[in-house]
Amino acid sequence: MSGVIAGNLRPLAEPDLALVRSWRNHESVRRYMYTRHEIAEQEHRDWFARCEQDPLRHLLVYECDDQPRGFVHFTVQTAGKVADWGFYIAPEAPRGTGTGLGRQALEYGFQRLALHKICGQALGFNQRSIDFHRKMGFCQEGMLRDQHFDGQQFHDVICFGLLDSEWQVRG
């Protein structure tokens, strides 16, 4: 499909941490996160160390032409066939990178991790994420009204789900 920046996923590694943290701390990414403070280097390293020890966490970098362009993670529920995902792309990534990341990540989740369902959430004011989930084939499964307090006001959380069978029909 034209306009999609194709790439590949690989595991997040220690040398990636500074770059991924810079993306996460960029205002265009951070404003849509549950935690909006700037992530300190040691906080980021501690998070990575915890995730590396957790077999239910999968941290991945999306690369295009050998250049890191995005980050995606899966947290598999203890039942083993359902996972939550989260993602962001580099603020300077070309248009179409997010769609490429989404397709590769969903393929990874359903094929490599053998998931039955992938769940996502978006803050109610994050229209780009809401539209992205729909574009990727997710169904809106609910809205948690005034679920998240950002320190100043409450926000709705929109819940999404995509089944493997739905993804296979789209693929």
MDTraj code that builds the backbone (N, CA, C; nanometers):
import mdtraj as md
import numpy as np

residues = "MET SER GLY VAL ILE ALA GLY ASN LEU ARG PRO LEU ALA GLU PRO ASP LEU ALA LEU VAL ARG SER TRP ARG ASN HIS GLU SER VAL ARG ARG TYR MET TYR THR ARG HIS GLU ILE ALA GLU GLN GLU HIS ARG ASP TRP PHE ALA ARG CYS GLU GLN ASP PRO LEU ARG HIS LEU LEU VAL TYR GLU CYS ASP ASP GLN PRO ARG GLY PHE VAL HIS PHE THR VAL GLN THR ALA GLY LYS VAL ALA ASP TRP GLY PHE TYR ILE ALA PRO GLU ALA PRO ARG GLY THR GLY THR GLY LEU GLY ARG GLN ALA LEU GLU TYR GLY PHE GLN ARG LEU ALA LEU HIS LYS ILE CYS GLY GLN ALA LEU GLY PHE ASN GLN ARG SER ILE ASP PHE HIS ARG LYS MET GLY PHE CYS GLN GLU GLY MET LEU ARG ASP GLN HIS PHE ASP GLY GLN GLN PHE HIS ASP VAL ILE CYS PHE GLY LEU LEU ASP SER GLU TRP GLN VAL ARG GLY".split()
xyz = np.array([
    [0.0847, -0.1178, 0.0000],
    [0.0000, 0.0000, 0.0000],
    [0.0889, 0.1237, 0.0000],
    [0.0609, 0.2225, -0.0854],
    [0.1448, 0.3412, -0.0920],
    [0.1281, 0.4245, 0.0338],
    [0.2345, 0.4959, 0.0673],
    [0.2313, 0.5810, 0.1850],
    [0.2690, 0.5116, 0.3131],
    [0.2894, 0.3798, 0.3097],
    [0.3288, 0.3050, 0.4288],
    [0.4799, 0.2872, 0.4252],
    [0.5458, 0.3230, 0.5341],
    [0.6905, 0.3065, 0.5443],
    [0.7177, 0.1675, 0.6005],
    [0.7677, 0.0788, 0.5152],
    [0.7929, -0.0592, 0.5562],
    [0.9197, -0.0677, 0.6397],
    [0.9185, -0.1592, 0.7332],
    [1.0346, -0.1788, 0.8189],
    [1.0272, -0.3127, 0.8884],
    [1.1123, -0.3284, 0.9881],
    [1.1211, -0.4534, 1.0630],
    [1.1275, -0.4247, 1.2119],
    [1.0893, -0.5246, 1.2895],
    [1.0989, -0.5164, 1.4353],
    [1.2192, -0.5955, 1.4833],
    [1.2799, -0.5461, 1.5899],
    [1.3869, -0.6182, 1.6576],
    [1.3762, -0.5879, 1.8061],
    [1.4344, -0.6719, 1.8905],
    [1.4277, -0.6462, 2.0347],
    [1.4977, -0.5153, 2.0726],
    [1.4403, -0.4440, 2.1668],
    [1.5047, -0.3259, 2.2239],
    [1.6303, -0.3712, 2.2968],
    [1.7402, -0.2993, 2.2775],
    [1.8670, -0.3319, 2.3429],
    [1.9181, -0.2101, 2.4191],
    [2.0098, -0.2337, 2.5087],
    [2.0637, -0.1261, 2.5930],
    [2.1130, -0.0061, 2.5115],
    [2.1821, -0.0256, 2.3982],
    [2.2258, 0.0913, 2.3206],
    [2.1111, 0.1772, 2.2654],
    [1.9891, 0.1234, 2.2612],
    [1.8725, 0.1980, 2.2111],
    [1.8109, 0.2900, 2.3162],
    [1.8469, 0.2713, 2.4425],
    [1.7730, 0.3364, 2.5508],
    [1.7722, 0.4882, 2.5414],
    [1.8849, 0.5499, 2.5116],
    [1.8898, 0.6966, 2.5064],
    [1.7974, 0.7500, 2.3968],
    [1.8001, 0.6870, 2.2806],
    [1.7157, 0.7323, 2.1700],
    [1.5678, 0.7131, 2.2023],
    [1.5312, 0.5957, 2.2501],
    [1.3908, 0.5682, 2.2814],
    [1.3423, 0.6609, 2.3931],
    [1.4271, 0.6878, 2.4917],
    [1.3894, 0.7808, 2.5990],
    [1.3702, 0.9219, 2.5435],
    [1.4522, 0.9622, 2.4474],
    [1.4351, 1.0957, 2.3881],
    [1.3017, 1.1054, 2.3155],
    [1.2599, 0.9974, 2.2489],
    [1.1277, 0.9976, 2.1847],
    [1.0186, 1.0079, 2.2898],
    [1.0298, 0.9259, 2.3928],
    [0.9275, 0.9206, 2.4986],
    [0.9141, 1.0546, 2.5694],
    [1.0256, 1.1256, 2.5851],
    [1.0239, 1.2543, 2.6545],
    [0.9854, 1.3712, 2.5647],
    [0.9801, 1.3501, 2.4351],
    [0.9417, 1.4586, 2.3436],
    [0.7969, 1.4979, 2.3719],
    [0.7705, 1.6253, 2.3740],
    [0.6366, 1.6743, 2.4096],
    [0.5275, 1.6149, 2.3210],
    [0.5560, 1.5926, 2.1931],
    [0.4538, 1.5389, 2.1023],
    [0.4151, 1.3952, 2.1371],
    [0.4986, 1.3250, 2.2118],
    [0.4686, 1.1892, 2.2586],
    [0.4194, 1.1939, 2.4028],
    [0.4943, 1.2636, 2.4861],
    [0.4697, 1.2634, 2.6312],
    [0.3306, 1.3137, 2.6679],
    [0.2772, 1.4076, 2.5935],
    [0.1465, 1.4654, 2.6295],
    [0.0319, 1.3653, 2.6205],
    [0.0553, 1.2525, 2.5508],
    [-0.0490, 1.1507, 2.5370],
    [-0.0270, 1.0299, 2.6275],
    [0.0693, 1.0380, 2.7171],
    [0.1017, 0.9263, 2.8057],
    [0.0298, 0.9401, 2.9391],
    [0.0140, 0.8273, 3.0074],
    [-0.0443, 0.8302, 3.1416],
    [0.0475, 0.9038, 3.2384],
    [0.1769, 0.8861, 3.2239],
    [0.2728, 0.9607, 3.3055],
    [0.3371, 1.0651, 3.2159],
    [0.3264, 1.1905, 3.2552],
    [0.3701, 1.2986, 3.1678],
    [0.5007, 1.3639, 3.2094],
    [0.5588, 1.3178, 3.3190],
    [0.6864, 1.3776, 3.3590],
    [0.7964, 1.3304, 3.2639],
    [0.9042, 1.4065, 3.2596],
    [1.0186, 1.3635, 3.1797],
    [1.0855, 1.2470, 3.2504],
    [1.1097, 1.1428, 3.1759],
    [1.1708, 1.0220, 3.2299],
    [1.3214, 1.0450, 3.2417],
    [1.3743, 1.0294, 3.3623],
    [1.5181, 1.0443, 3.3854],
    [1.5920, 0.9212, 3.3335],
    [1.7208, 0.9375, 3.3072],
    [1.8000, 0.8269, 3.2531],
    [1.7954, 0.7040, 3.3437],
    [1.8167, 0.7227, 3.4744],
    [1.8190, 0.6072, 3.5640],
    [1.6810, 0.5419, 3.5746],
    [1.5771, 0.6228, 3.5761],
    [1.4408, 0.5682, 3.5781],
    [1.4174, 0.4796, 3.4559],
    [1.4648, 0.5258, 3.3413],
    [1.4489, 0.4508, 3.2163],
    [1.5291, 0.3206, 3.2208],
    [1.6510, 0.3287, 3.2699],
    [1.7355, 0.2089, 3.2815],
    [1.6744, 0.1071, 3.3780],
    [1.6197, 0.1556, 3.4890],
    [1.5559, 0.0662, 3.5864],
    [1.4347, -0.0035, 3.5249],
    [1.3553, 0.0726, 3.4506],
    [1.2391, 0.0152, 3.3811],
    [1.2840, -0.0943, 3.2843],
    [1.3871, -0.0654, 3.2056],
    [1.4382, -0.1626, 3.1087],
    [1.4877, -0.2890, 3.1792],
    [1.5601, -0.2720, 3.2890],
    [1.6122, -0.3876, 3.3636],
    [1.4980, -0.4750, 3.4157],
    [1.3915, -0.4119, 3.4668],
    [1.2752, -0.4891, 3.5135],
    [1.2098, -0.5644, 3.3978],
    [1.1930, -0.4964, 3.2861],
    [1.1283, -0.5590, 3.1700],
    [1.2102, -0.6753, 3.1155],
    [1.3419, -0.6605, 3.1153],
    [1.4279, -0.7680, 3.0649],
    [1.4122, -0.8965, 3.1450],
    [1.3764, -0.8827, 3.2715],
    [1.3609, -0.9993, 3.3594],
    [1.2206, -1.0587, 3.3546],
    [1.1309, -0.9944, 3.2827],
    [0.9911, -1.0368, 3.2783],
    [0.9612, -1.1036, 3.1440],
    [0.9413, -1.2346, 3.1419],
    [0.9165, -1.3030, 3.0142],
    [0.7828, -1.2660, 2.9498],
    [0.6973, -1.1967, 3.0217],
    [0.5685, -1.1553, 2.9659],
    [0.5761, -1.0192, 2.8968],
    [0.6916, -0.9536, 2.9050],
    [0.7109, -0.8225, 2.8418],
    [0.7955, -0.8382, 2.7161],
    [0.7516, -0.7767, 2.6092],
    [0.8238, -0.7798, 2.4820],
    [0.8424, -0.6356, 2.4366],
    [0.9665, -0.5895, 2.4347],
    [1.0012, -0.4528, 2.3969],
    [1.0704, -0.4572, 2.2616],
    [1.0196, -0.3801, 2.1660],
    [1.0672, -0.3891, 2.0282],
    [1.0925, -0.2513, 1.9688],
    [1.1926, -0.2446, 1.8833],
    [1.2234, -0.1240, 1.8066],
    [1.1817, -0.1497, 1.6621],
    [1.1175, -0.0501, 1.6018],
    [1.0794, -0.0570, 1.4610],
    [1.1843, 0.0187, 1.3806],
    [1.2454, -0.0500, 1.2839],
    [1.3495, 0.0105, 1.2013],
    [1.3060, 0.0166, 1.0556],
    [1.3426, 0.1266, 0.9907],
    [1.3227, 0.1442, 0.8475],
    [1.4589, 0.1800, 0.7887],
    [1.5021, 0.1071, 0.6896],
    [1.6345, 0.1304, 0.6298],
    [1.7435, 0.1387, 0.7361],
    [1.7397, 0.0463, 0.8299],
    [1.8374, 0.0358, 0.9391],
    [1.8381, 0.1561, 1.0332],
    [1.7340, 0.2375, 1.0283],
    [1.7219, 0.3522, 1.1184],
    [1.6071, 0.3282, 1.2151],
    [1.6310, 0.3362, 1.3456],
    [1.5211, 0.3227, 1.4419],
    [1.4182, 0.4339, 1.4208],
    [1.2914, 0.3946, 1.4133],
    [1.1848, 0.4917, 1.3874],
    [1.0683, 0.4813, 1.4843],
    [1.0653, 0.3766, 1.5675],
    [0.9530, 0.3629, 1.6591],
    [0.9779, 0.2561, 1.7632],
    [0.8874, 0.2529, 1.8598],
    [0.8949, 0.1596, 1.9720],
    [0.7563, 0.1006, 1.9941],
    [0.7524, -0.0290, 2.0222],
    [0.6259, -0.0956, 2.0550],
    [0.6540, -0.1981, 2.1640],
    [0.5576, -0.2152, 2.2513],
    [0.5729, -0.3167, 2.3560],
    [0.4435, -0.3940, 2.3722],
    [0.4596, -0.5191, 2.4122],
    [0.3480, -0.6062, 2.4466],
    [0.3674, -0.6521, 2.5897],
    [0.2590, -0.6540, 2.6645],
    [0.2575, -0.7141, 2.7973],
    [0.1534, -0.8246, 2.7929],
    [0.2013, -0.9476, 2.7944],
    [0.1130, -1.0635, 2.7856],
    [0.0519, -1.0883, 2.9230],
    [-0.0796, -1.1084, 2.9248],
    [-0.1473, -1.1406, 3.0501],
    [-0.1086, -1.2817, 3.0921],
    [-0.1197, -1.3102, 3.2184],
    [-0.0747, -1.4399, 3.2684],
    [-0.1490, -1.5569, 3.2046],
    [-0.2678, -1.5339, 3.1525],
    [-0.3397, -1.6406, 3.0819],
    [-0.2662, -1.6797, 2.9538],
    [-0.1870, -1.5878, 2.9002],
    [-0.0975, -1.6213, 2.7907],
    [-0.1428, -1.5928, 2.6503],
    [-0.2685, -1.5664, 2.6272],
    [-0.3142, -1.5473, 2.4900],
    [-0.3696, -1.4079, 2.4632],
    [-0.3657, -1.3220, 2.5631],
    [-0.4138, -1.1842, 2.5505],
    [-0.3014, -1.0921, 2.5955],
    [-0.2810, -0.9839, 2.5214],
    [-0.1753, -0.8892, 2.5578],
    [-0.2239, -0.7464, 2.5394],
    [-0.1674, -0.6578, 2.6189],
    [-0.1837, -0.5138, 2.5999],
    [-0.0652, -0.4664, 2.5173],
    [-0.0888, -0.3657, 2.4339],
    [0.0215, -0.3088, 2.3592],
    [0.0261, -0.1587, 2.3789],
    [0.1407, -0.1028, 2.3502],
    [0.1617, 0.0407, 2.3500],
    [0.2711, 0.0699, 2.2486],
    [0.2760, 0.1928, 2.2017],
    [0.3693, 0.2240, 2.0931],
    [0.3845, 0.3744, 2.0810],
    [0.4914, 0.4151, 2.0191],
    [0.5087, 0.5517, 1.9712],
    [0.6157, 0.5506, 1.8636],
    [0.6097, 0.6525, 1.7787],
    [0.7097, 0.6645, 1.6732],
    [0.7966, 0.7855, 1.7033],
    [0.9125, 0.7861, 1.6412],
    [1.0036, 0.8992, 1.6552],
    [0.9322, 1.0250, 1.6071],
    [0.9451, 1.1356, 1.6795],
    [0.8756, 1.2582, 1.6387],
    [0.9076, 1.3018, 1.4958],
    [1.0281, 1.2712, 1.4483],
    [1.0677, 1.3136, 1.3137],
    [1.0427, 1.2061, 1.2077],
    [0.9800, 1.0958, 1.2452],
    [0.9572, 0.9856, 1.1504],
    [0.8676, 1.0313, 1.0359],
    [0.8966, 0.9848, 0.9146],
    [0.8135, 1.0242, 0.8012],
    [0.6713, 0.9698, 0.8117],
    [0.5814, 1.0401, 0.7480],
    [0.4418, 0.9977, 0.7432],
    [0.4350, 0.8555, 0.6865],
    [0.3522, 0.7723, 0.7473],
    [0.3389, 0.6332, 0.7053],
    [0.4160, 0.5364, 0.7933],
    [0.5046, 0.5902, 0.8778],
    [0.5833, 0.5045, 0.9668],
    [0.4937, 0.4335, 1.0674],
    [0.3970, 0.5038, 1.1221],
    [0.3085, 0.4442, 1.2220],
    [0.2304, 0.3260, 1.1675],
    [0.1825, 0.3379, 1.0449],
    [0.1088, 0.2274, 0.9840],
    [0.1995, 0.1066, 0.9644],
    [0.3214, 0.1311, 0.9194],
    [0.4170, 0.0211, 0.9048],
    [0.4472, -0.0451, 1.0378],
    [0.4696, 0.0357, 1.1408],
    [0.4943, -0.0173, 1.2749],
    [0.3746, -0.0990, 1.3217],
    [0.2553, -0.0450, 1.3043],
    [0.1351, -0.1146, 1.3487],
    [0.1190, -0.2504, 1.2832],
    [0.1375, -0.2555, 1.1537],
    [0.1225, -0.3829, 1.0814],
    [0.2260, -0.4853, 1.1267],
    [0.3508, -0.4418, 1.1367],
    [0.4565, -0.5341, 1.1804],
    [0.4328, -0.5811, 1.3235],
    [0.3907, -0.4893, 1.4095],
    [0.3685, -0.5244, 1.5500],
    [0.2526, -0.6223, 1.5651],
    [0.1444, -0.5987, 1.4939],
    [0.0303, -0.6901, 1.5036],
    [0.0654, -0.8275, 1.4474],
    [0.1398, -0.8293, 1.3392],
    [0.1856, -0.9575, 1.2845],
    [0.2732, -1.0296, 1.3872],
    [0.3612, -0.9562, 1.4527],
    [0.4472, -1.0130, 1.5575],
    [0.3614, -1.0695, 1.6711],
    [0.2649, -0.9921, 1.7158],
    [0.1802, -1.0362, 1.8260],
    [0.1007, -1.1613, 1.7941],
    [0.0418, -1.1638, 1.6768],
    [-0.0432, -1.2779, 1.6424],
    [0.0366, -1.3983, 1.5924],
    [0.1467, -1.3757, 1.5228],
    [0.2251, -1.4877, 1.4692],
    [0.3329, -1.5351, 1.5666],
    [0.4217, -1.4453, 1.6071],
    [0.5351, -1.4850, 1.6933],
    [0.4915, -1.5167, 1.8355],
    [0.4011, -1.4341, 1.8898],
    [0.3567, -1.4563, 2.0277],
    [0.2335, -1.5456, 2.0353],
    [0.1742, -1.5766, 1.9208],
    [0.0551, -1.6630, 1.9127],
    [-0.0585, -1.6119, 2.0011],
    [-0.0789, -1.4803, 1.9976],
    [-0.1850, -1.4203, 2.0784],
    [-0.3218, -1.4455, 2.0162],
    [-0.4213, -1.4498, 2.1007],
    [-0.5606, -1.4569, 2.0568],
    [-0.6184, -1.3161, 2.0431],
    [-0.5716, -1.2239, 2.1289],
    [-0.6279, -1.0889, 2.1311],
    [-0.5213, -0.9892, 2.1739],
    [-0.5242, -0.8724, 2.1102],
    [-0.4387, -0.7603, 2.1487],
    [-0.5300, -0.6458, 2.1898],
    [-0.5013, -0.5888, 2.3059],
    [-0.5808, -0.4798, 2.3620],
    [-0.4995, -0.3511, 2.3629],
    [-0.5676, -0.2410, 2.3411],
    [-0.5034, -0.1106, 2.3470],
    [-0.5928, -0.0106, 2.4156],
    [-0.5325, 0.0984, 2.4588],
    [-0.6065, 0.2077, 2.5207],
    [-0.5565, 0.3396, 2.4636],
    [-0.6447, 0.4371, 2.4611],
    [-0.6085, 0.5727, 2.4205],
    [-0.6815, 0.6704, 2.5114],
    [-0.6118, 0.7751, 2.5500],
    [-0.6791, 0.8816, 2.6234],
    [-0.7822, 0.9446, 2.5307],
    [-0.8947, 0.9836, 2.5858],
    [-1.0074, 1.0296, 2.5062],
    [-0.9786, 1.1476, 2.4151],
    [-0.8773, 1.2276, 2.4479],
    [-0.8438, 1.3434, 2.3646],
    [-0.7378, 1.3103, 2.2586],
    [-0.6886, 1.1876, 2.2576],
    [-0.5847, 1.1483, 2.1619],
    [-0.6501, 1.0905, 2.0360],
    [-0.7041, 1.1792, 1.9554],
    [-0.7786, 1.1364, 1.8376],
    [-0.6923, 1.0590, 1.7389],
    [-0.5644, 1.0940, 1.7275],
    [-0.4764, 1.0211, 1.6348],
    [-0.4654, 0.8742, 1.6744],
    [-0.4515, 0.8480, 1.8039],
    [-0.4413, 0.7090, 1.8496],
    [-0.5740, 0.6355, 1.8317],
    [-0.6832, 0.7035, 1.8596],
    [-0.8157, 0.6431, 1.8407],
    [-0.8345, 0.6058, 1.6936],
    [-0.8042, 0.6999, 1.6045],
    [-0.8169, 0.6737, 1.4606],
    [-0.7217, 0.5630, 1.4159],
    [-0.6011, 0.5618, 1.4711],
    [-0.5023, 0.4597, 1.4357],
    [-0.5513, 0.3203, 1.4733],
    [-0.6031, 0.3054, 1.5950],
    [-0.6552, 0.1748, 1.6362],
    [-0.7655, 0.1281, 1.5407],
    [-0.8545, 0.2176, 1.5049],
    [-0.9623, 0.1811, 1.4118],
    [-0.9057, 0.1425, 1.2752],
    [-0.8075, 0.2197, 1.2284],
    [-0.7443, 0.1906, 1.0994],
    [-0.6799, 0.0520, 1.0992],
    [-0.6228, 0.0127, 1.2105],
    [-0.5580, -0.1182, 1.2227],
    [-0.6583, -0.2321, 1.2407],
    [-0.7879, -0.1989, 1.2532],
    [-0.8911, -0.3016, 1.2629],
    [-0.9440, -0.3276, 1.4022],
    [-0.8974, -0.2523, 1.5004],
    [-0.9453, -0.2705, 1.6373],
    [-1.0909, -0.2274, 1.6490],
    [-1.1630, -0.2934, 1.7363],
    [-1.2989, -0.2541, 1.7732],
    [-1.2922, -0.1797, 1.9057],
    [-1.3717, -0.0736, 1.9154],
    [-1.3821, -0.0068, 2.0449],
    [-1.4665, -0.0952, 2.1350],
    [-1.4098, -0.1329, 2.2489],
    [-1.4780, -0.2237, 2.3408],
    [-1.5352, -0.1526, 2.4615],
    [-1.5039, -0.0274, 2.4760],
    [-1.5591, 0.0448, 2.5894],
    [-1.4930, 0.1790, 2.6092],
    [-1.5508, 0.2528, 2.7023],
    [-1.4946, 0.3804, 2.7429],
    [-1.5007, 0.3861, 2.8949],
    [-1.3867, 0.4108, 2.9550],
    [-1.3789, 0.4282, 3.0997],
    [-1.3871, 0.5785, 3.1257],
    [-1.5033, 0.6218, 3.1714],
    [-1.5285, 0.7648, 3.1869],
    [-1.4471, 0.8221, 3.3024],
    [-1.3842, 0.9373, 3.2762],
    [-1.3034, 1.0068, 3.3773],
    [-1.2118, 0.9106, 3.4525],
    [-1.1467, 0.8233, 3.3802],
    [-1.0636, 0.7174, 3.4389],
    [-0.9240, 0.7650, 3.4778],
    [-0.8704, 0.8593, 3.4017],
    [-0.7311, 0.9010, 3.4233],
    [-0.7248, 1.0480, 3.4647],
    [-0.6571, 1.0725, 3.5755],
    [-0.6352, 1.2099, 3.6230],
    [-0.4915, 1.2478, 3.5917],
    [-0.4725, 1.3549, 3.5175],
    [-0.3381, 1.3945, 3.4748],
    [-0.2727, 1.4974, 3.5667],
    [-0.3338, 1.5204, 3.6820],
    [-0.2820, 1.6207, 3.7741],
    [-0.3620, 1.7493, 3.7701],
    [-0.4386, 1.7672, 3.6622],
    [-0.5214, 1.8864, 3.6485],
    [-0.6672, 1.8530, 3.6210],
    [-0.6905, 1.7503, 3.5418],
    [-0.8280, 1.7136, 3.5100],
    [-0.8371, 1.5647, 3.4792],
    [-0.9607, 1.5151, 3.4801],
    [-0.9867, 1.3759, 3.4471],
    [-1.0089, 1.3610, 3.2967],
    [-0.9714, 1.2423, 3.2456],
    [-0.9892, 1.2117, 3.1037],
    [-1.0495, 1.0728, 3.0889],
    [-1.1309, 1.0574, 2.9854],
    [-1.1823, 0.9259, 2.9500],
    [-1.0685, 0.8416, 2.8927],
    [-1.0811, 0.7109, 2.9066],
    [-0.9888, 0.6161, 2.8443],
    [-1.0713, 0.5281, 2.7512],
    [-1.0320, 0.5250, 2.6246],
    [-1.1007, 0.4446, 2.5240],
    [-1.0282, 0.3104, 2.5141],
    [-1.1047, 0.2012, 2.5230],
    [-1.0484, 0.0652, 2.5226],
    [-1.0760, -0.0021, 2.3886],
    [-0.9733, -0.0650, 2.3341],
    [-0.9825, -0.1315, 2.2045],
    [-0.9390, -0.2767, 2.2155],
    [-0.9878, -0.3590, 2.1242],
    [-0.9445, -0.4978, 2.1151],
    [-0.9442, -0.5440, 1.9707],
    [-0.8497, -0.6303, 1.9383],
    [-0.8405, -0.6908, 1.8056],
    [-0.8120, -0.8393, 1.8238],
    [-0.8969, -0.9224, 1.7652],
    [-0.8798, -1.0673, 1.7715],
    [-0.7933, -1.1153, 1.6554],
    [-0.7229, -1.2238, 1.6780],
    [-0.6415, -1.2835, 1.5724],
    [-0.7264, -1.3122, 1.4484],
    [-0.8462, -1.3662, 1.4665],
    [-0.9326, -1.3990, 1.3523],
    [-0.9691, -1.2738, 1.2726],
    [-0.9876, -1.1614, 1.3402],
    [-1.0172, -1.0352, 1.2708],
    [-0.8951, -0.9863, 1.1936],
    [-0.7780, -1.0002, 1.2537],
    [-0.6541, -0.9588, 1.1873],
    [-0.6289, -1.0446, 1.0633],
    [-0.6516, -1.1745, 1.0734],
    [-0.6267, -1.2647, 0.9608],
    [-0.7170, -1.2304, 0.8422],
    [-0.8402, -1.1903, 0.8689],
    [-0.9322, -1.1511, 0.7617],
    [-0.8809, -1.0256, 0.6917],
    [-0.8256, -0.9327, 0.7686],
    [-0.7734, -0.8077, 0.7120],
    [-0.6436, -0.8295, 0.6361],
    [-0.5607, -0.9232, 0.6873],
    [-0.4264, -0.9443, 0.6320],
    [-0.4305, -0.9989, 0.4937],
])
top = md.Topology()
chain = top.add_chain()
for i, resn in enumerate(residues, 1):
    res = top.add_residue(resn, chain, resSeq=i)
    for name in ("N", "CA", "C"):
        top.add_atom(name, md.element.get_by_symbol(name[0]), res)
traj = md.Trajectory(xyz[None], top)
